[in-house]
């Protein structure tokens, strides 16, 4: 769960809990207030009816005394108000303990109103003092109404007293629960805030420590692993990816530096071996023409091959060449070696033309052939065979150099393939008093750097059974399908 969703869940839950406690407390107080208002409304109604009956009697008495229109109007207003109170009393629901008393109270009020009507009718008649009996009865009824009102008020208070006590107890309990829930809610809120802050600050702290170690150059530090799927896990994965990218960039930079170092070593070696190339080329051309004039065609061909070989060796070593050029250079080199070994060696080629257009580092095949001559067949009196095979596969071009020479031990084979190992003091493993071929290891290293592949070279050999060196070249020339800027200079 991400932090945003967690906050969206926790904060509304706390809000709902607080509102629920407040609602229950409010509802309890509202219930008490409603009960109190209901009781108070009935008590006030009883008191109002009692007071209004006495006011009506005074209004009738005033009208009897002066018989004026103002007194009559005052009486009628008082009578209307009493009628309204009668309607309100009829609409009230009585409690069980006062139902009979309320019914009697209503009858007395109805009787009082009828007696008022009788008084007013008697005043309008021609008989003197006809109203006196009705007035006396109305006074008695008003006294009964007053007495019944006090009794109803006492009954109302007696009925609601235990209910009020119960409500007060419940309210007190609810208040205690409210305080307890408030304290619990506060504790939960603090704990949740602390927990959420830990979920935010702890990953940030771990990521900051990781970033500091990476900035100090420690690329082997392991980024913190987040247990939950949230934003910090995404950030941790981004840290891991950034770390891997840095490692990849550093590795590529080291490979580029290693490649440049190997190229400089080869250039230095070529410079050490060249002696005034222009003079040497001119001298070889003169010797070739002289041998041709004197009829020594083989000597002339050999001189031309030597000139071509030397010219090829003086190429820019940081530029790739088509495999076709390397094959032609290998053939020139074999011509020179055959002049030395004559019929003792035989050079066989099986070449598919479609595979000759891939790009390879310059001086790839000659050092391997030279290693064959020096270590494999130099001691053979006859029957030495060297075979160069180039074949096209689905996405690779295979270059195989095979011989039927003395072979090599497993230690020497592993030494040639272990191109990244360093030899103490710059020395090589010696096999029968001869070098095992640092130039060959140099070629293998340059191939791996050029194609950015580690498993493209294999050697199959046993002592006395010959050796096969197989190079698997990507069909596009390089894995990324283009030549690096260094190689295009």
C-alpha positions in Angstrom: 0.0 0.0 0.0 1.4 3.4 -1.0 1.7 6.3 1.4 -1.0 8.3 -0.3 -3.6 5.5 0.0 -2.6 4.9 3.6 -3.2 8.5 4.5 -6.5 8.5 2.7 -7.6 5.6 4.8 -6.2 6.5 8.2 -7.2 10.2 8.4 -10.9 9.6 7.4 -11.1 6.7 10.0 -9.9 9.0 12.7 -12.3 11.7 11.6 -15.2 9.2 11.6 -14.3 8.0 15.1 -14.1 11.5 16.5 -17.4 12.4 14.9 -19.1 9.2 16.1 -18.1 10.0 19.7 -19.3 13.6 19.4 -22.6 12.4 17.8 -23.3 10.0 20.6 -22.7 12.6 23.3 -24.8 15.1 21.4 -27.6 12.6 20.9 -27.6 11.8 24.6 -27.9 15.5 25.5 -30.5 16.0 22.9 -32.7 13.2 24.4 -32.4 14.7 27.8 -33.3 18.2 26.4 -36.3 16.9 24.5 -37.7 15.1 27.5 -37.2 18.2 29.6 -38.8 20.4 27.0 -41.8 18.0 26.8 -42.4 18.0 30.5 -41.8 21.8 30.8 -44.3 22.5 28.0 -47.0 20.6 29.8 -46.2 22.2 33.1 -46.3 25.7 31.6 -49.5 24.8 29.8 -51.1 23.9 33.1 -49.9 27.1 34.7 -51.1 29.2 31.7 -54.6 27.6 31.8 -54.8 28.3 35.6 -53.7 31.9 35.2 -55.9 32.5 32.1 -59.1 31.2 34.0 -58.5 33.8 36.7 -57.9 36.5 34.2 -61.2 35.6 32.4 -63.1 35.9 35.7 -61.5 39.3 36.3 -62.4 40.4 32.7 -66.1 39.2 33.3 -66.2 41.0 36.6 -64.9 44.2 34.9 -67.6 43.9 32.2 -70.3 43.4 34.9 -69.2 46.6 36.7 -69.1 49.0 33.7 -70.7 47.2 30.8 -68.4 49.1 28.4 -67.3 48.1 25.0 -63.6 48.1 26.0 -64.3 45.7 28.9 -66.3 43.5 26.5 -63.4 43.5 24.0 -60.9 42.6 26.8 -63.1 39.7 27.8 -63.4 38.3 24.3 -59.6 38.5 23.8 -59.1 36.6 27.1 -61.7 34.1 26.0 -60.0 33.5 22.7 -56.7 32.9 24.4 -58.2 30.4 26.8 -59.8 28.6 23.8 -56.4 28.3 22.2 -55.0 26.9 25.4 -57.8 24.4 25.4 -56.9 23.3 21.9 -53.2 22.9 22.9 -54.2 20.8 25.9 -56.3 18.5 23.7 -53.3 18.0 21.5 -51.0 17.0 24.4 -50.3 13.3 25.0 -50.5 12.6 28.7 -48.2 10.3 30.5 -49.7 7.1 31.9 -49.7 8.2 35.5 -51.6 11.4 34.8 -54.0 10.3 32.1 -57.1 10.4 34.4 -56.1 13.7 35.9 -55.6 15.3 32.6 -59.0 14.0 31.4 -60.6 15.5 34.5 -58.6 18.7 33.9 -59.9 19.0 30.4 -63.6 18.5 31.5 -63.2 21.2 34.1 -61.8 23.5 31.5 -64.7 22.7 29.2 -67.1 23.3 32.1 -65.4 26.7 32.9 -65.7 27.8 29.3 -69.4 26.8 29.2 -70.0 28.6 32.5 -68.4 31.8 31.1 -70.9 31.5 28.2 -73.8 31.2 30.6 -72.6 34.3 32.5 -72.5 36.4 29.3 -75.9 35.1 28.3 -77.3 36.0 31.7 -75.9 39.5 31.5 -77.7 40.1 28.2 -81.1 38.9 29.7 -83.7 41.2 31.3 -83.5 39.4 34.7 -81.4 41.2 37.2 -78.7 39.2 38.9 -79.4 36.2 36.7 -75.7 35.7 36.2 -74.8 35.4 39.9 -75.3 31.7 40.2 -73.2 31.0 37.1 -70.5 33.4 38.2 -70.2 31.6 41.6 -70.0 28.2 39.9 -67.3 29.5 37.6 -65.3 30.7 40.5 -65.5 27.2 42.1 -64.5 25.6 38.8 -61.5 28.0 38.5 -60.4 27.0 42.0 -60.7 23.3 41.1 -58.7 24.0 37.9 -55.9 25.7 39.9 -55.9 22.8 42.4 -55.8 20.2 39.6 -53.0 22.1 37.8 -50.8 21.9 40.9 -51.5 18.2 41.3 -50.7 17.6 37.6 -47.4 19.5 38.0 -46.5 17.3 41.0 -47.4 14.1 39.1 -45.3 15.2 36.1 -42.3 16.0 38.3 -42.7 12.7 40.1 -42.9 10.8 36.9 -39.9 12.3 35.2 -37.7 12.4 38.3 -36.4 8.7 38.0 -36.3 9.1 34.2 -34.1 12.1 34.6 -31.9 10.3 37.1 -31.5 7.4 34.6 -30.8 9.8 31.7 -28.2 11.7 33.9 -26.5 8.4 34.8 -26.5 7.4 31.1 -25.1 10.8 30.2 -22.4 10.5 32.8 -21.5 7.1 31.5 -21.5 8.4 27.9 -19.3 11.3 29.1 -16.8 8.8 30.6 -16.9 6.8 27.4 -16.3 10.0 25.5 -13.3 10.8 27.6 -12.0 7.2 27.3 -12.5 7.2 23.5 -10.9 10.6 23.2 -7.8 9.4 25.1 -7.7 6.2 23.1 -8.2 8.1 19.9 -5.3 10.4 20.9 -3.1 7.5 21.7 -4.0 5.8 18.4 -3.4 9.0 16.5 0.0 9.5 18.1 1.0 5.9 17.4 -0.3 6.1 13.8 1.5 9.3 13.3 4.7 7.8 14.7 4.3 4.7 12.5 3.6 6.6 9.4 6.5 8.9 10.1 8.8 5.9 10.5 7.5 4.4 7.2 8.5 7.7 5.6 11.7 8.8 7.4 13.3 5.4 7.8 13.4 4.5 4.0 14.5 8.1 3.3 17.3 7.8 5.8 18.4 4.4 4.3 18.2 5.8 0.8 20.3 8.9 1.8 22.9 6.6 3.4 23.0 4.5 0.2 23.3 7.7 -2.0 26.2 8.9 0.2 28.1 5.6 -0.1 27.5 5.6 -3.9 28.8 9.2 -4.1 31.9 8.1 -2.1 32.6 5.5 -4.8 31.2 2.4 -3.1 29.2 0.9 -6.0 29.0 -2.5 -4.2 26.6 -1.2 -1.6 23.2 -2.9 -1.6 20.2 -0.5 -1.8 17.6 -1.0 1.0 14.9 -3.5 0.2 11.4 -2.3 0.9 8.9 -4.8 2.1 5.8 -2.9 1.0 5.0 -2.0 -2.5 5.0 1.8 -2.3 6.8 4.9 -3.6 10.0 4.0 -1.7 10.2 0.6 -3.3 10.1 2.3 -6.7 12.8 4.7 -5.5 14.9 1.9 -4.2 14.6 0.0 -7.5 15.5 3.3 -9.3 18.6 3.4 -7.0 19.5 -0.1 -8.0 19.1 0.6 -11.7 21.2 3.7 -11.3 23.9 1.7 -9.6 23.9 -0.9 -12.3 24.1 1.8 -14.9 27.1 3.4 -13.2 28.8 0.0 -13.0 28.1 -0.6 -16.7 29.5 2.9 -17.6 32.6 2.3 -15.5 33.1 -1.1 -17.0 32.7 0.3 -20.5 35.1 3.1 -19.7 37.7 0.5 -18.4 37.2 -1.6 -21.5 37.8 1.5 -23.6 40.9 2.4 -21.7 42.1 -1.2 -22.0 41.5 -1.2 -25.7 43.4 2.1 -26.1 46.2 0.6 -24.0 46.4 -2.5 -26.2 46.4 -0.4 -29.4 49.2 1.8 -28.0 51.2 -1.3 -27.1 50.8 -2.6 -30.6 51.6 0.7 -32.2 54.7 0.9 -30.0 55.7 -2.6 -31.0 55.2 -1.7 -34.7 57.2 1.4 -34.2 60.0 -0.5 -32.6 60.1 -3.0 -35.5 60.0 -0.4 -38.3 63.2 1.0 -39.7 62.6 3.9 -42.1 59.5 2.3 -43.8 59.8 4.4 -46.9 63.4 3.5 -47.4 62.6 -0.2 -46.7 59.6 -0.1 -49.2 61.8 1.5 -51.9 64.6 -1.0 -51.3 62.2 -4.0 -51.5 60.7 -2.6 -54.7 64.2 -2.3 -56.2 65.1 -5.8 -55.1 61.8 -7.1 -56.6 62.4 -5.4 -60.0 66.0 -6.5 -60.0 65.1 -10.2 -59.3 62.4 -10.0 -62.0 65.0 -8.6 -64.5 67.4 -11.4 -63.6 64.7 -14.0 -64.0 64.2 -14.9 -60.3 60.4 -14.7 -60.3 60.0 -16.5 -57.0 62.4 -14.1 -55.3 60.5 -11.2 -56.9 57.2 -12.6 -55.6 58.6 -13.2 -52.2 59.9 -9.6 -52.0 56.5 -8.3 -53.1 54.8 -10.3 -50.4 57.3 -9.1 -47.8 56.6 -5.5 -48.9 52.8 -6.0 -48.7 53.2 -7.6 -45.3 55.2 -4.8 -43.9 52.8 -2.2 -45.4 49.9 -3.9 -43.8 51.6 -4.1 -40.4 52.1 -0.3 -40.5 48.4 0.4 -40.7 46.5 2.4 -38.1 45.8 -0.2 -35.4 42.7 1.4 -34.0 40.7 1.1 -37.3 38.7 -2.0 -38.1 39.2 -3.8 -41.5 37.0 -6.2 -43.5 37.8 -9.9 -42.8 38.7 -10.1 -46.5 41.8 -7.9 -45.9 42.9 -10.1 -43.0 42.6 -13.2 -45.1 44.7 -11.7 -47.9 47.3 -10.5 -45.3 47.4 -14.1 -43.9 48.0 -15.5 -47.3 50.9 -13.1 -47.9 52.3 -14.1 -44.5 52.0 -17.8 -45.4 53.8 -17.2 -48.7 56.8 -15.8 -46.8 56.7 -18.7 -44.3 56.4 -21.3 -47.0 59.7 -19.9 -48.5 61.2 -20.9 -45.2 59.6 -24.2 -44.6 59.1 -25.2 -48.3 57.4 -28.5 -48.7 57.2 -29.2 -45.0 53.9 -27.2 -44.7 50.7 -27.0 -46.5 48.2 -24.1 -46.3 44.5 -25.1 -46.9 41.6 -22.6 -47.1 37.9 -23.2 -47.0 36.3 -19.8 -47.3 32.7 -18.7 -47.9 32.7 -15.3 -49.7 29.6 -14.1 -47.8 31.5 -14.0 -44.5 34.4 -11.8 -45.7 32.6 -8.5 -45.2 32.4 -8.4 -41.5 34.6 -5.9 -39.7 37.5 -7.2 -37.4 40.3 -5.5 -35.6 43.5 -5.2 -37.7 46.2 -7.9 -37.2 43.7 -10.5 -36.0 44.8 -13.6 -38.0 48.6 -13.1 -38.4 49.5 -13.3 -34.7 47.5 -16.6 -34.4 49.2 -18.0 -37.6 52.5 -16.9 -36.2 51.8 -18.7 -33.0 51.0 -21.9 -35.0 54.3 -21.7 -36.9 56.4 -21.0 -33.7 54.7 -23.4 -31.3 52.9 -26.0 -33.3 54.8 -27.0 -36.5 58.2 -25.6 -36.3 59.7 -28.9 -35.1 57.8 -31.0 -37.7 60.0 -32.5 -40.5 57.1 -33.0 -42.9 53.3 -33.3 -43.2 52.5 -30.0 -41.4 49.0 -28.7 -42.4 47.5 -25.4 -41.5 43.8 -24.8 -42.4 41.9 -21.5 -42.5 38.1 -22.1 -42.5 35.5 -19.3 -42.8 31.8 -20.2 -42.7 28.6 -18.3 -42.3 26.1 -19.3 -39.6 22.6 -17.9 -38.8 23.9 -14.8 -37.0 27.7 -15.3 -36.8 30.7 -15.8 -39.0 33.0 -18.6 -37.8 36.7 -18.3 -38.3 38.7 -21.5 -37.5 42.5 -21.9 -37.7 43.5 -25.6 -37.4 46.8 -27.4 -37.4 48.1 -30.9 -36.9 51.0 -29.8 -34.8 52.2 -30.7 -31.3 49.1 -29.4 -29.5 49.2 -27.8 -26.1 48.6 -28.8 -22.5 45.4 -27.8 -20.6 47.3 -25.3 -18.5 48.6 -23.5 -21.6 45.1 -23.6 -23.2 43.5 -22.0 -20.2 46.3 -19.4 -20.0 45.6 -18.3 -23.6 41.9 -17.9 -22.9 42.3 -16.2 -19.6 43.0 -12.8 -21.2 42.2 -10.7 -18.1 44.9 -12.4 -15.8 48.1 -10.6 -15.0 51.5 -12.4 -15.2 53.9 -11.5 -12.4 56.7 -9.3 -13.6 55.2 -9.3 -17.1 56.4 -12.9 -17.7 54.5 -15.6 -19.6 54.1 -19.3 -18.9 56.9 -21.1 -20.7 56.2 -24.3 -22.6 59.3 -26.3 -23.7 61.5 -23.2 -23.5 59.3 -21.0 -25.7 56.7 -18.3 -25.1 53.1 -19.4 -25.1 52.2 -16.3 -27.1 51.4 -13.0 -25.4 50.5 -11.7 -28.9 47.7 -14.3 -29.2 46.2 -13.3 -25.8 46.4 -9.7 -26.9 44.4 -10.6 -30.0 41.8 -12.4 -28.0 41.5 -9.4 -25.6 41.1 -6.9 -28.5 38.4 -9.1 -30.0 36.4 -9.2 -26.8 36.7 -5.5 -26.4 35.8 -4.8 -30.0 32.7 -7.0 -30.0 31.9 -6.6 -26.3 31.5 -10.4 -25.9 33.3 -12.7 -23.5 32.6 -16.2 -25.0 33.4 -15.7 -28.7 36.8 -17.6 -28.7 37.3 -21.3 -28.0 40.5 -23.5 -28.2 40.4 -27.3 -28.7 43.8 -29.0 -28.3 45.5 -32.0 -26.9 49.2 -32.8 -26.8 50.2 -34.5 -30.0 46.8 -34.0 -31.7 46.9 -30.5 -33.0 45.0 -27.4 -32.1 41.9 -25.6 -33.4 41.2 -21.9 -32.6 37.6 -20.9 -33.3 36.5 -17.3 -33.4 32.7 -16.6 -33.6 32.2 -13.1 -35.1 28.8 -11.5 -35.0 27.4 -11.3 -38.5 26.8 -7.5 -38.2 30.4 -6.9 -37.4 29.7 -5.8 -33.9 26.8 -6.5 -31.5 25.4 -3.0 -31.7 25.6 -3.0 -35.4 28.0 0.0 -35.7 31.6 0.9 -35.3 32.6 2.9 -32.3 33.9 6.5 -32.7 37.4 5.3 -31.8 37.3 2.8 -34.6 36.1 5.3 -37.2 39.1 7.7 -36.8 
